[in-house]
Amino acid sequence: MTKTALITGGNRGLGLEIVREMAALGHKVLLGCRHVTQGEQAAADIEGDITVVHIDLSNSDALRAQARHIMENHNIDILINNGAILRDGSVLSAKKEDFYDSIQVNLVACFDLIQIIAPAMIDRGFGRIVNVTSDWGSFADGLGGPVSYSVTKAALNALTMNMAHSLPENVKVNSVHPGWLRTDMGGSAAPLSAADGTETITWLATLPEDGPNGGFFHDKKPKQW
Ligand SMILES: NC(=O)c1ccc[n+]([C@@H]2O[C@H](COP(=O)([O-])OP(=O)(O)OC[C@H]3O[C@@H](n4cnc5c(N)ncnc54)[C@H](OP(=O)(O)O)[C@@H]3O)[C@@H](O)[C@H]2O)c1
């Protein structure tokens, strides 16, 4: 059944491949990006029902208004929190601004979108939320990445588990580690293409009613938090 999916950071990297895949599956796609012209250029060669929408994750009040504006014209059935930043540095070397910006973009913005969008999903009796996190946000894997990234991705995983307790079963939320991908973030040495990272995400975005809820997945298999 055709659904409407909002994908943040949809203009490049993994987000653009998720857009491509969800459109190919026949869903209506809302390509969220902070620079609409870049989103339009990215979407130009993709077949399917794609609408470019303004989603800037860097300011909560503006973001909440952008989400409400989108909801005036669209029923969002699927939210994929994909957009994120990776800033370098350990707890001793990281710039304070990078840590604060990462909290905003990688965590607070996801909270904002969920808080604005999930109530309408609950009202309609259907919702799928996918939080794209990372193995660098896994306690079981040692939280070994840059402090700003690891801590915010671990916190987004925590949000996934926490909010699953508060949602009805027909609105599902799950986290995913997409793998190490050749994108601007992942770099050219990564073993996987951006398209290789979409399978688990589109699976979680289109779960049937008896699908998992409140989990962390990689390669369509549960991953330890
Ligand atoms: N690549 C990997 O190896 C890897 C591994 C594990 C997890 N992940 C996760 O996968 C997701 C996608 O990563 P990627 O590799 O595709 O990263 P990427 O190539 O750096 O792309 C990041 C996307 O996020 C958007 N974004 C960043 N800040 C934003 C803001 N303030 N407002 C709106 N959009 C913003 C970017 O938009 P602009 O073009 O406007 O900057 C871009 O579309 C992220 O959640 C990442 O943490 C990636």
The ligand as an SDF file (V2000), in Angstrom:
LIG
                    3D

 48 52  0  0  0  0  0  0  0  0999 V2000
   28.3800    7.1370    5.9530 N   0  0  0  0  0  0  0  0  0  0  0  0
   28.5800    6.2070    6.8950 C   0  0  0  0  0  0  0  0  0  0  0  0
   29.5310    5.4170    6.8440 O   0  0  0  0  0  0  0  0  0  0  0  0
   27.5920    6.1070    8.0230 C   0  0  0  0  0  0  0  0  0  0  0  0
   27.8030    5.1160    8.9900 C   0  0  0  0  0  0  0  0  0  0  0  0
   26.9010    4.9950   10.0380 C   0  0  0  0  0  0  0  0  0  0  0  0
   25.8060    5.8310   10.1060 C   0  0  0  0  0  0  0  0  0  0  0  0
   25.6370    6.7960    9.1530 N   0  0  0  0  0  0  0  0  0  0  0  0
   24.4710    7.6650    9.2890 C   0  0  0  0  0  0  0  0  0  0  0  0
   23.7610    7.6720    8.0730 O   0  0  0  0  0  0  0  0  0  0  0  0
   23.0860    8.9320    7.9110 C   0  0  0  0  0  0  0  0  0  0  0  0
   23.4370    9.5300    6.5610 C   0  0  0  0  0  0  0  0  0  0  0  0
   24.8410    9.7120    6.5130 O   0  0  0  0  0  0  0  0  0  0  0  0
   25.6160   10.0780    5.1690 P   0  0  0  0  0  0  0  0  0  0  0  0
   26.8290    9.2400    5.1450 O   0  0  0  0  0  0  0  0  0  0  0  0
   24.6960   10.1000    4.0270 O   0  0  0  0  0  0  0  0  0  0  0  0
   26.0650   11.5860    5.5170 O   0  0  0  0  0  0  0  0  0  0  0  0
   26.3900   12.8000    4.5470 P   0  0  0  0  0  0  0  0  0  0  0  0
   26.8510   12.2950    3.2400 O   0  0  0  0  0  0  0  0  0  0  0  0
   27.3000   13.6980    5.3080 O   0  0  0  0  0  0  0  0  0  0  0  0
   24.9510   13.5080    4.3660 O   0  0  0  0  0  0  0  0  0  0  0  0
   24.3800   14.1020    5.4850 C   0  0  0  0  0  0  0  0  0  0  0  0
   23.0150   14.6310    5.1410 C   0  0  0  0  0  0  0  0  0  0  0  0
   22.4980   15.2860    6.3180 O   0  0  0  0  0  0  0  0  0  0  0  0
   22.1160   16.6050    5.9490 C   0  0  0  0  0  0  0  0  0  0  0  0
   22.2490   17.5710    7.0280 N   0  0  0  0  0  0  0  0  0  0  0  0
   23.3230   17.7940    7.8150 C   0  0  0  0  0  0  0  0  0  0  0  0
   23.0750   18.8360    8.6440 N   0  0  0  0  0  0  0  0  0  0  0  0
   21.8110   19.2600    8.3590 C   0  0  0  0  0  0  0  0  0  0  0  0
   20.9820   20.2980    8.8520 C   0  0  0  0  0  0  0  0  0  0  0  0
   21.3930   21.1510    9.8160 N   0  0  0  0  0  0  0  0  0  0  0  0
   19.7370   20.4360    8.3420 N   0  0  0  0  0  0  0  0  0  0  0  0
   19.2990   19.6180    7.3480 C   0  0  0  0  0  0  0  0  0  0  0  0
   20.0420   18.6290    6.8230 N   0  0  0  0  0  0  0  0  0  0  0  0
   21.2820   18.4570    7.3360 C   0  0  0  0  0  0  0  0  0  0  0  0
   23.0410   16.9790    4.8030 C   0  0  0  0  0  0  0  0  0  0  0  0
   22.5000   18.0750    4.1030 O   0  0  0  0  0  0  0  0  0  0  0  0
   23.4340   19.2280    3.4130 P   0  0  0  0  0  0  0  0  0  0  0  0
   23.7830   18.7120    2.0530 O   0  0  0  0  0  0  0  0  0  0  0  0
   22.5590   20.4430    3.3950 O   0  0  0  0  0  0  0  0  0  0  0  0
   24.6410   19.3880    4.2810 O   0  0  0  0  0  0  0  0  0  0  0  0
   23.0450   15.6750    4.0220 C   0  0  0  0  0  0  0  0  0  0  0  0
   21.8780   15.5650    3.2440 O   0  0  0  0  0  0  0  0  0  0  0  0
   23.5170    9.7880    9.0930 C   0  0  0  0  0  0  0  0  0  0  0  0
   22.5680    9.7080   10.1190 O   0  0  0  0  0  0  0  0  0  0  0  0
   24.8010    9.1170    9.5440 C   0  0  0  0  0  0  0  0  0  0  0  0
   25.0920    9.3760   10.9030 O   0  0  0  0  0  0  0  0  0  0  0  0
   26.4990    6.9470    8.1170 C   0  0  0  0  0  0  0  0  0  0  0  0
  1  2  1  0
  2  3  2  0
  2  4  1  0
  4  5  1  0
  4 48  2  0
  5  6  2  0
  6  7  1  0
  7  8  2  0
  8  9  1  0
  8 48  1  0
  9 10  1  0
  9 46  1  0
 10 11  1  0
 11 12  1  0
 11 44  1  0
 12 13  1  0
 13 14  1  0
 14 15  2  0
 14 16  1  0
 14 17  1  0
 17 18  1  0
 18 19  2  0
 18 20  1  0
 18 21  1  0
 21 22  1  0
 22 23  1  0
 23 24  1  0
 23 42  1  0
 24 25  1  0
 25 26  1  0
 25 36  1  0
 26 27  1  0
 26 35  1  0
 27 28  2  0
 28 29  1  0
 29 30  1  0
 29 35  2  0
 30 31  1  0
 30 32  2  0
 32 33  1  0
 33 34  2  0
 34 35  1  0
 36 37  1  0
 36 42  1  0
 37 38  1  0
 38 39  2  0
 38 40  1  0
 38 41  1  0
 42 43  1  0
 44 45  1  0
 44 46  1  0
 46 47  1  0
M  CHG  2   8   1  16  -1
M  END
$$$$
